[in-house]
């Protein structure tokens, strides 16, 4: 499982918030705002677009705005284990793309062989499989 990146982001935010609380200078507040803009808006949108998981080119502006809002609103929760999974589940339910909640990818170790066996039986009996 991949968490080291989000741990680093969490540590950056903790440091920036602490600095902004300790000294209310324009410099510290601007560093916190810049980090929030990059890690909560720019990075989630660009990473999804680069991975090819963005909206289709022919989608209207409303679909793009919903997608951007979804990525931006769930990004802050990615820094906290457990909370990020719940936020992703809620986002999936809200957008209608929910694949169900899974606490860990390790759970698929037990699910996938079962699906494989069921599909093999369907193919052997001539039924269609998913």
Secondary structure, DSSP 8 states (H G I E B T S, - for coil): ---HHHHHHHHHHHHHHHHHHH---HHHHHHHHHHHHIIIIIHHHHHHHHTT-S--TTS-HHHHHHHHHHHHHHHGGGGSTTHHHHHHHHHHHHHT------S-GGGHHHHHHHHHHHHHHHHHHT----
